[in-house]
Amino acid sequence: MIEQLKAEIEADEGRVTAVYADHLGYKTAGVGHLLRDGIDPEHEWPIGAPVSQERVNEWFDEDIKNVVNETTWHFDDWDGLPEEVQLICCNMMFNLGGPRFSGFKKFIAAVERHDWADAALEMKDSRWHRQVQNRSSRLIERMLAV
C-alpha cells in the first residue's frame, strides 16, 4: 500500500526540488512538504533555493509514515477497511493535515460503518471539495466505486 500511496500523492502534489511558496504563501519543498520553522533548516532559505533529491526523499518517507500513523488513529477497524478506502483516507490526510481531517466527523463515522456512499457524500459536502475539486472529485469517485 505504501508505494501506491506515495505514487498517488506525488502525482497530486508534484515534486519540487526547490523552496517555493504554496497557494497560501507557506514555504514548502519536495512533495508538498511544509517547511517548519525551528524544525526544517530549509525554512530559513529563500524561495527558489535548490533542495537535493535525497532531502526530498527523506521528507517524503517521513511524511508518508506520519500520515499513515495519524490516519490509522482515527479508525477503530483500520485493518478491516478495504485498501482502496485506506488509500483515499491517507490521501485526504496528507492534503488536509490532521486538525482539518479530524473535522470530517461524519465522513469518519461513515467509513467506520463501511457506508461508502455516505462517506463520498460527506467528502463532496465540504469546503475541501470546493478548494481542491480535481483531487477531491477523483477521490470521491474512487470511494463510490468501493
N, CA, C and O of each residue as an XYZ file, in Angstrom:
584
protein
N       0.817     -1.195      0.000
C       0.000      0.000      0.000
C       0.861      1.260      0.000
O       0.508      2.244     -0.649
N       1.973      1.246      0.710
C       2.797      2.448      0.880
C       3.296      2.963     -0.475
O       3.239      4.165     -0.736
N       3.778      2.072     -1.328
C       4.298      2.525     -2.621
C       3.193      3.115     -3.488
O       3.412      4.106     -4.185
N       2.015      2.513     -3.449
C       0.895      3.054     -4.218
C       0.485      4.426     -3.663
O       0.218      5.352     -4.429
N       0.437      4.551     -2.341
C       0.098      5.827     -1.712
C       1.101      6.900     -2.115
O       0.718      8.019     -2.458
N       2.375      6.559     -2.074
C       3.405      7.523     -2.456
C       3.233      7.971     -3.906
O       3.360      9.156     -4.216
N       2.945      7.022     -4.788
C       2.762      7.362     -6.200
C       1.562      8.286     -6.383
O       1.634      9.252     -7.143
N       0.461      7.998     -5.694
C      -0.736      8.836     -5.802
C      -0.473     10.245     -5.291
O      -0.839     11.227     -5.937
N       0.153     10.336     -4.143
C       0.384     11.652     -3.548
C       1.373     12.453     -4.381
O       1.196     13.658     -4.563
N       2.405     11.804     -4.886
C       3.355     12.525     -5.728
C       2.673     13.020     -7.004
O       2.988     14.106     -7.490
N       1.747     12.237     -7.547
C       1.005     12.676     -8.735
C       0.135     13.892     -8.407
O       0.012     14.808     -9.221
N      -0.463     13.900     -7.223
C      -1.319     15.024     -6.815
C      -0.514     16.256     -6.430
O      -0.888     17.376     -6.779
N       0.573     16.062     -5.722
C       1.338     17.175     -5.158
C       2.443     17.688     -6.074
O       2.788     18.869     -6.039
N       2.997     16.794     -6.897
C       4.177     17.139     -7.668
C       5.424     16.967     -6.817
O       5.335     16.692     -5.621
N       6.581     17.129     -7.436
C       7.875     17.015     -6.752
C       8.691     18.226     -7.170
O       9.018     18.400     -8.344
N       9.013     19.057     -6.192
C       9.733     20.300     -6.470
C      11.037     20.283     -5.671
O      11.023     20.193     -4.444
N      12.142     20.369     -6.370
C      13.450     20.331     -5.706
C      13.966     21.750     -5.461
O      15.115     22.078     -5.758
N      13.084     22.571     -4.913
C      13.431     23.942     -4.534
C      12.410     24.411     -3.504
O      11.305     23.873     -3.419
N      12.786     25.406     -2.732
C      11.849     26.024     -1.786
C      10.879     26.877     -2.603
O      11.295     27.636     -3.478
N       9.594     26.746     -2.313
C       8.588     27.554     -3.003
C       7.497     27.946     -2.008
O       7.395     27.362     -0.929
N       6.694     28.924     -2.371
C       5.551     29.329     -1.550
C       4.326     28.585     -2.074
O       4.021     28.649     -3.265
N       3.625     27.879     -1.186
C       2.412     27.182     -1.614
C       1.292     28.204     -1.865
O       1.514     29.411     -1.769
N       0.093     27.709     -2.184
C      -1.006     28.618     -2.541
C      -1.437     29.519     -1.381
O      -2.130     30.513     -1.597
N      -1.037     29.183     -0.169
C      -1.330     30.031      0.991
C      -0.131     30.876      1.410
O      -0.198     31.638      2.375
N       0.969     30.729      0.668
C       2.154     31.524      0.958
C       3.144     30.876      1.909
O       4.145     31.493      2.272
N       2.878     29.621      2.325
C       3.780     28.929      3.247
C       4.953     28.323      2.479
O       4.787     27.785      1.385
N       6.139     28.422      3.075
C       7.312     27.806      2.446
C       7.153     26.289      2.434
O       6.832     25.660      3.442
N       7.391     25.737      1.258
C       7.171     24.321      1.003
C       8.294     23.841      0.094
O       8.927     24.650     -0.584
N       8.544     22.552      0.073
C       9.514     21.961     -0.856
C       9.204     20.478     -0.984
O       8.427     19.918     -0.211
N       9.820     19.862     -1.966
C       9.662     18.418     -2.117
C       8.295     18.043     -2.615
O       7.773     18.653     -3.548
N       7.710     17.035     -1.991
C       6.384     16.542     -2.351
C       5.397     17.114     -1.332
O       4.946     16.416     -0.424
N       5.078     18.384     -1.500
C       4.120     19.031     -0.617
C       4.549     19.108      0.836
O       3.702     19.134      1.729
N       5.861     19.146      1.091
C       6.350     19.177      2.471
C       6.386     20.619      2.985
O       7.155     21.445      2.495
N       5.554     20.902      3.966
C       5.535     22.211      4.606
C       6.803     22.362      5.434
O       7.066     21.561      6.332
N       7.584     23.387      5.130
C       8.825     23.625      5.878
C       8.473     24.286      7.200
O       7.830     25.335      7.232
N       8.897     23.664      8.283
C       8.513     24.115      9.624
C       9.631     24.919     10.270
O      10.785     24.494     10.319
N       9.255     26.087     10.759
C      10.198     26.969     11.448
C      10.732     26.267     12.693
O       9.958     25.746     13.495
N      12.042     26.253     12.853
C      12.659     25.623     14.014
C      12.858     24.126     13.891
O      13.507     23.518     14.742
N      12.309     23.518     12.842
C      12.444     22.071     12.631
C      13.217     21.794     11.349
O      14.177     21.024     11.346
N      12.795     22.424     10.265
C      13.457     22.252      8.976
C      14.372     23.452      8.736
O      13.884     24.574      8.598
N      15.688     23.241      8.684
C      16.589     24.369      8.437
C      16.272     25.097      7.126
O      16.541     26.289      6.981
N      15.700     24.361      6.186
C      15.374     24.949      4.888
C      14.294     26.035      4.984
O      14.115     26.822      4.054
N      13.585     26.072      6.104
C      12.574     27.112      6.301
C      13.191     28.506      6.194
O      12.528     29.456      5.777
N      14.462     28.621      6.573
C      15.149     29.912      6.533
C      15.708     30.243      5.152
O      16.171     31.359      4.918
N      15.666     29.289      4.251
C      16.221     29.500      2.916
C      15.278     30.367      2.090
O      14.073     30.384      2.340
N      15.816     31.085      1.110
C      14.960     31.921      0.258
C      14.145     31.080     -0.731
O      14.532     29.964     -1.077
N      13.030     31.622     -1.172
C      12.235     30.991     -2.222
C      13.149     30.780     -3.438
O      13.889     31.679     -3.837
N      13.083     29.593     -4.008
C      13.897     29.260     -5.172
C      15.182     28.525     -4.840
O      15.833     27.991     -5.737
N      15.565     28.484     -3.556
C      16.792     27.772     -3.180
C      16.636     26.288     -3.506
O      15.606     25.692     -3.189
N      17.644     25.689     -4.133
C      17.541     24.276     -4.501
C      17.616     23.350     -3.285
O      18.275     23.642     -2.287
N      16.914     22.225     -3.412
C      16.894     21.180     -2.379
C      17.251     19.870     -3.065
O      16.774     19.599     -4.167
N      18.081     19.059     -2.429
C      18.527     17.808     -3.055
C      17.398     16.773     -3.113
O      16.466     16.795     -2.309
N      17.512     15.875     -4.085
C      16.563     14.760     -4.192
C      16.599     13.911     -2.919
O      15.566     13.416     -2.471
N      17.795     13.745     -2.339
C      17.923     12.944     -1.125
C      17.104     13.548      0.011
O      16.431     12.829      0.749
N      17.164     14.884      0.148
C      16.394     15.562      1.205
C      14.895     15.441      0.933
O      14.109     15.209      1.852
N      14.505     15.597     -0.325
C      13.090     15.447     -0.696
C      12.613     14.038     -0.354
O      11.526     13.871      0.198
N      13.415     13.026     -0.677
C      13.047     11.640     -0.365
C      12.940     11.417      1.139
O      12.038     10.721      1.605
N      13.852     12.001      1.891
C      13.826     11.881      3.354
C      12.525     12.456      3.917
O      11.855     11.814      4.726
N      12.175     13.666      3.485
C      10.917     14.275      3.942
C       9.719     13.427      3.551
O       8.831     13.173      4.365
N       9.702     12.989      2.291
C       8.547     12.268      1.780
C       8.333     10.961      2.540
O       7.204     10.631      2.904
N       9.407     10.221      2.779
C       9.292      8.975      3.546
C       8.726      9.249      4.943
O       7.837      8.538      5.410
N       9.245     10.274      5.597
C       8.777     10.613      6.947
C       7.326     11.108      6.917
O       6.520     10.730      7.768
N       7.001     11.946      5.944
C       5.631     12.461      5.842
C       4.632     11.330      5.604
O       3.553     11.326      6.198
N       4.975     10.380      4.751
C       4.076      9.251      4.476
C       3.888      8.416      5.737
O       2.767      8.029      6.068
N       4.970      8.142      6.431
C       4.878      7.368      7.679
C       3.952      8.078      8.669
O       3.095      7.446      9.286
N       4.124      9.370      8.815
C       3.293     10.141      9.744
C       1.828     10.167      9.314
O       0.931     10.070     10.151
N       1.589     10.298      8.016
C       0.216     10.333      7.501
C      -0.490      9.009      7.775
O      -1.634      8.997      8.230
N       0.181      7.903      7.503
C      -0.437      6.589      7.741
C      -0.715      6.409      9.232
O      -1.802      5.970      9.608
N       0.245      6.738     10.075
C       0.036      6.603     11.521
C      -1.112      7.468     12.010
O      -1.945      7.018     12.796
N      -1.154      8.707     11.547
C      -2.206      9.615     12.004
C      -3.577      9.201     11.474
O      -4.574      9.301     12.189
N      -3.631      8.741     10.238
C      -4.912      8.313      9.669
C      -5.411      7.064     10.392
O      -6.590      6.968     10.732
N      -4.517      6.117     10.622
C      -4.873      4.877     11.316
C      -5.525      5.162     12.663
O      -6.462      4.473     13.065
N      -5.034      6.162     13.345
C      -5.514      6.511     14.681
C      -7.001      6.872     14.688
O      -7.672      6.691     15.704
N      -7.518      7.377     13.572
C      -8.906      7.834     13.510
C      -9.931      6.715     13.340
O     -11.132      6.955     13.470
N      -9.472      5.492     13.049
C     -10.399      4.411     12.723
C     -10.163      3.210     13.626
O      -9.046      2.704     13.733
N     -11.242      2.759     14.279
C     -11.152      1.616     15.193
C     -10.780      0.334     14.463
O     -10.052     -0.500     15.003
N     -11.273      0.172     13.242
C     -11.057     -1.068     12.498
C     -10.264     -0.798     11.220
O     -10.657     -1.232     10.137
N      -9.145     -0.077     11.349
C      -8.344      0.293     10.185
C      -8.001     -0.921      9.330
O      -8.141     -0.876      8.108
N      -7.556     -1.993      9.954
C      -7.140     -3.186      9.205
C      -8.313     -3.869      8.518
O      -8.113     -4.652      7.590
N      -9.530     -3.585      8.957
C     -10.723     -4.157      8.331
C     -11.247     -3.338      7.161
O     -12.187     -3.755      6.484
N     -10.654     -2.186      6.920
C     -11.085     -1.351      5.797
C     -10.436     -1.840      4.503
O      -9.293     -2.296      4.511
N     -11.169     -1.743      3.393
C     -10.547     -2.085      2.107
C      -9.336     -1.184      1.858
O      -9.320     -0.022      2.264
N      -8.336     -1.727      1.194
C      -7.125     -0.962      0.923
C      -7.437      0.330      0.160
O      -6.818      1.365      0.407
N      -8.388      0.266     -0.754
C      -8.763      1.459     -1.514
C      -9.249      2.573     -0.578
O      -8.912      3.740     -0.778
N     -10.024      2.223      0.424
C     -10.514      3.210      1.393
C      -9.342      3.743      2.224
O      -9.280      4.939      2.510
N      -8.430      2.879      2.606
C      -7.246      3.328      3.338
C      -6.452      4.341      2.510
O      -6.015      5.366      3.032
N      -6.267      4.052      1.229
C      -5.531      4.958      0.349
C      -6.233      6.316      0.241
O      -5.585      7.361      0.308
N      -7.542      6.295      0.076
C      -8.312      7.534     -0.031
C      -8.176      8.346      1.253
O      -7.931      9.552      1.210
N      -8.335      7.684      2.386
C      -8.242      8.387      3.674
C      -6.846      8.976      3.888
O      -6.717     10.104      4.362
N      -5.821      8.233      3.549
C      -4.448      8.736      3.705
C      -4.178      9.902      2.764
O      -3.497     10.856      3.141
N      -4.699      9.837      1.555
C      -4.532     10.930      0.613
C      -5.201     12.189      1.162
O      -4.638     13.282      1.092
N      -6.398     12.029      1.704
C      -7.086     13.171      2.313
C      -6.286     13.728      3.491
O      -6.150     14.944      3.633
N      -5.762     12.846      4.326
C      -4.979     13.283      5.484
C      -3.753     14.077      5.034
O      -3.435     15.113      5.616
N      -3.071     13.593      4.005
C      -1.889     14.297      3.511
C      -2.277     15.700      3.052
O      -1.580     16.672      3.343
N      -3.376     15.795      2.343
C      -3.815     17.069      1.781
C      -4.362     18.009      2.852
O      -4.076     19.207      2.826
N      -5.132     17.489      3.777
C      -5.807     18.315      4.777
C      -4.963     18.604      6.008
O      -5.047     19.688      6.585
N      -4.153     17.636      6.409
C      -3.475     17.723      7.697
C      -4.393     17.185      8.791
O      -5.609     17.099      8.619
N      -3.789     16.828      9.906
C      -4.531     16.190     10.994
C      -5.694     16.985     11.548
O      -6.800     16.453     11.646
N      -5.486     18.246     11.916
C      -6.599     19.006     12.514
C      -7.810     19.138     11.584
O      -8.949     18.995     12.027
N      -7.569     19.407     10.304
C      -8.696     19.553      9.380
C      -9.346     18.201      9.080
O     -10.568     18.114      8.968
N      -8.534     17.145      8.950
C      -9.105     15.813      8.724
C      -9.989     15.416      9.905
O     -11.053     14.828      9.711
N      -9.563     15.728     11.114
C     -10.343     15.397     12.318
C     -11.720     16.031     12.301
O     -12.651     15.518     12.922
N     -11.857     17.151     11.590
C     -13.150     17.822     11.493
C     -14.150     17.100     10.608
O     -15.329     17.453     10.596
N     -13.703     16.100      9.869
C     -14.588     15.334      8.995
C     -15.260     14.212      9.791
O     -15.167     13.041      9.421
N     -15.931     14.573     10.878
C     -16.508     13.587     11.793
C     -17.551     12.690     11.123
O     -17.553     11.480     11.346
N     -18.427     13.263     10.314
C     -19.454     12.458      9.637
C     -18.825     11.539      8.591
O     -19.281     10.411      8.402
N     -17.785     12.014      7.913
C     -17.063     11.172      6.959
C     -16.427      9.992      7.688
O     -16.564      8.846      7.262
N     -15.733     10.277      8.787
C     -15.071      9.220      9.565
C     -16.094      8.200     10.046
O     -15.855      6.994      9.981
N     -17.244      8.691     10.531
C     -18.303      7.789     11.008
C     -18.838      6.925      9.863
O     -19.093      5.736     10.056
N     -19.009      7.508      8.683
C     -19.498      6.737      7.528
C     -18.489      5.654      7.137
O     -18.878      4.531      6.819
N     -17.199      5.987      7.160
C     -16.174      4.986      6.851
C     -16.216      3.877      7.895
O     -16.120      2.698      7.556
N     -16.358      4.250      9.150
C     -16.447      3.231     10.217
C     -17.618      2.271      9.987
O     -17.530      1.087     10.313
N     -18.725      2.794      9.419
C     -19.915      1.967      9.128
C     -19.783      1.223      7.795
O     -20.656      0.438      7.426
N     -18.688      1.477      7.083
C     -18.488      0.919      5.737
C     -19.589      1.399      4.789
O     -20.002      0.667      3.890
N     -20.055      2.616      4.991
C     -21.072      3.234      4.147
C     -20.354      4.161      3.169
O     -20.226      5.362      3.411
N     -19.891      3.586      2.065
C     -19.044      4.313      1.127
C     -19.797      5.442      0.431
O     -19.217      6.490      0.147
N     -21.084      5.238      0.154
C     -21.879      6.291     -0.490
C     -22.011      7.503      0.426
O     -21.874      8.640     -0.025
N     -22.273      7.267      1.702
C     -22.391      8.374      2.649
C     -21.027      9.041      2.862
O     -20.953     10.262      3.001
N     -19.961      8.258      2.886
C     -18.619      8.826      3.022
C     -18.334      9.754      1.841
O     -17.806     10.851      2.021
N     -18.689      9.307      0.632
C     -18.484     10.134     -0.563
C     -19.314     11.406     -0.490
O     -18.844     12.475     -0.881
N     -20.545     11.306      0.006
C     -21.407     12.483      0.162
C     -20.779     13.489      1.122
O     -20.799     14.692      0.866
N     -20.226     12.999      2.217
C     -19.577     13.886      3.195
C     -18.322     14.538      2.613
O     -18.006     15.684      2.930
N     -17.621     13.806      1.770
C     -16.452     14.381      1.090
C     -16.895     15.521      0.182
O     -16.281     16.588      0.155
N     -17.971     15.276     -0.560
C     -18.451     16.265     -1.526
C     -19.020     17.501     -0.831
O     -18.887     18.616     -1.333
N     -19.641     17.304      0.305
C     -20.277     18.406      1.035
C     -19.266     19.054      1.978
O     -19.457     19.054      3.194
N     -18.192     19.606      1.413
C     -17.142     20.188      2.248
C     -16.441     21.333      1.533
O     -16.433     21.407      0.304
N     -15.866     22.206      2.308
C     -15.051     23.291      1.759
C     -13.837     22.695      1.031
O     -13.410     23.203     -0.006
N     -13.295     21.617      1.589
C     -12.151     20.935      0.966
C     -12.464     20.583     -0.489
O     -11.641     20.816     -1.374
N     -13.659     20.018     -0.742
C     -14.039     19.638     -2.104
C     -14.069     20.864     -3.010
O     -13.624     20.799     -4.156
N     -14.584     21.963     -2.511
C     -14.653     23.179     -3.324
C     -13.260     23.761     -3.576
O     -13.047     24.418     -4.595
N     -12.314     23.531     -2.669
C     -10.967     24.080     -2.800
C     -10.072     23.255     -3.724
O      -9.267     23.815     -4.468
N     -10.207     21.955     -3.680
C      -9.341     21.074     -4.484
C     -10.209     20.145     -5.331
O     -10.131     18.923     -5.209
N     -11.020     20.732     -6.174
C     -12.049     19.976     -6.890
C     -11.527     18.808     -7.707
O     -12.134     17.738     -7.682
N     -10.432     18.968     -8.428
C      -9.938     17.859     -9.248
C      -9.550     16.672     -8.373
O      -9.963     15.540     -8.626
N      -8.757     16.940     -7.349
C      -8.298     15.870     -6.463
C      -9.475     15.251     -5.717
O      -9.627     14.029     -5.697
N     -10.301     16.084     -5.108
C     -11.406     15.555     -4.309
C     -12.402     14.799     -5.184
O     -12.940     13.775     -4.762
N     -12.649     15.284     -6.380
C     -13.587     14.575     -7.275
C     -13.075     13.189     -7.615
O     -13.850     12.233     -7.642
N     -11.775     13.063     -7.877
C     -11.184     11.735     -8.145
C     -11.345     10.823     -6.935
O     -11.705      9.655     -7.076
N     -11.075     11.365     -5.735
C     -11.181     10.542     -4.525
C     -12.631     10.160     -4.239
O     -12.904      9.048     -3.787
N     -13.550     11.069     -4.500
C     -14.977     10.775     -4.313
C     -15.419      9.659     -5.264
O     -16.110      8.728     -4.850
N     -15.026      9.749     -6.528
C     -15.359      8.697     -7.493
C     -14.814      7.345     -7.054
O     -15.487      6.320     -7.168
N     -13.598      7.360     -6.557
C     -12.993      6.103     -6.081
C     -13.765      5.552     -4.876
O     -13.976      4.344     -4.774
N     -14.183      6.427     -3.973
C     -14.941      5.984     -2.793
C     -16.264      5.368     -3.235
O     -16.677      4.344     -2.691
N     -16.930      5.973     -4.208
C     -18.200      5.444     -4.698
C     -18.036      4.090     -5.390
O     -18.979      3.301     -5.448
N     -16.855      3.826     -5.907
C     -16.604      2.570     -6.614
C     -16.223      1.414     -5.692
O     -16.122      0.272     -6.142
N     -16.012      1.700     -4.403
C     -15.618      0.635     -3.461
C     -16.765     -0.338     -3.279
O     -16.641     -1.306     -2.529
